[in-house]
């Protein structure tokens, strides 16, 4: 019988027991799926054992010494599976357990195991096939329609053989040990039953002896009828004699009854212990997702225990785990059905995986394979999957995990690159979620950077730092962040250097250099009003010089050297330190030498208060250059001295 | 036909007459020059010296032949200040024509003989003026 048939008896059992309605079956199946996925996480964290049997279920155990209810002893210490049962939310593939949440597709433990599986070769060796053949044979012999003492013994003998394979991890040995323990317990119970039979015989003999002893006492004489006191005394003596004669038999009878009761308790306890041990084993196998071994265990259990003993003796938490997940109390039948359902689910997932792989829908394929692997890691459908097929999703999965990691560490540049690659790789890749996260982060980071830029321009250092910090927190590896930070900090450096240069040039009266780098100094002095005012004066002054130079240049083009010189001379009187002005003025002085000399002589004579001569020179200068302002001004000054206005 | 007798003027006579006429013209011009300069007894102003250092000429009286250029200023009580171009030079001088000559119509381009005194601070003060 293969595994396909293995689940049929269980389903028949489900129908025969009629414990679930037809409508409940569908709900139950969905619950099983959730339960199976939940199992993977439960088993990776905790070694699974049922709670200790409650006091009421173990007659030999001492009664509770306090008012604390039985079964609540675990409340003080760590409870099974933490404080809550794990819950799997299929909508977002998140498992919630004990106040923590794990994404099914983003779990380091799962990721490592899954990658190891994807890189492992398929288990299609003869050894693996032999192992599966043995397991199928065992299941076949233990199937309900074939189960018999002979078949149970044969199946039992196959367990050590299956255990020799490495993949079995000696689990079949554990099953064999459990079965053997039950048989030993059953033997002990048998011996106790035989002892009780012997004691029962002895009890009956004692009861008979006691009855005979009491009758024999009545036959020894007749009480005197005349003397009433004597008759009473005789009756008392007779009663005392009867009691003495019956006492050994009644004492022994009480002893025998006590021994019988004790043996009965021992028998029940031995059987219960063996049953609990067996249940714990296949419950553990179930939580380890060794579903084939679970089926073997449950079928052995049914074969060696009588009917009506299928209820699992588990603790409250485990009961809750089953009842909340599947809606059913934990029984051997439930375990059997869950295991069969898991096997079927894994088989279907693998079929789905292969189909999706053909369609190049790698995202769905990888999800189906991850689901199949998480539930049926040890099932042959998963183990025999060809490595070439697995490798196709390996690259996709690695990039997918890389994408998740890159988004977690907020490396949205890498994430965007991976999204593009994944989109090209798998035609069913849903890029909306990662892209939304990436774009949101980019936008928000960009907004903070823009604010940081504005703050930098306005000199608001506090806002600049805060915005840069927020932009960094949102997208630490934002290339624009590096660019803007560098820009801002380099700007700060440039600004400081420019301010130092400005101060130095001002002290040197090198207004020409300040004017040449005016843009740099304007930007640098923008945040310093005092320097700004100083710079404004210098630039205004330089503007006058530049205007004069331009005007002189234009006048010079007309060969009006005196006019050009005079234009520069006016600027020179106010700005004698400008090199460019001096250079051009010197050139024009040569070109308009006679005019300049005339004017200079006039000025010198004016200074000597030789008004007549000075006036003559000014007049001569005006003759040389009639438009001369200097000459006209000089003439006006001197005329006023000669003929003061009334 | 009989030859006519020769009656031509002696060329020597003609040459002598021409020389006499020219001599008469030159003498007339020289006489005119001397007679027309009203300040022929005065020294002409050494313009170059004046321009270099007017103080050295202060208090002296000179004659100046110049053409009116521009009126620089006018004060009814003090007189008029003109710029004049010195004849034969490119120099321009400023001369103060006192109010005593206010009755004269002095205009640009008119040529005058000035009798001038180099006054305080080198100011050329006109003491007399004759139109050329």
Interface residues (C-beta under 8 A of the other chain):
Chain A: X601 X609 X610 X611 X612 X613 X614 X615 X616 X617 X619 X620 X622 X623 X635 X638 X639 X640 X641 X642 X643 X644 X645 X646
Chain B: X50 X51 X52 X53 X54 X55 X69 X72 X73 X74 X75 X77 X78 X79 X81 X83 X90 X91 X92 X93 X94 X96 X118 X119 X121 X122 X123 X124
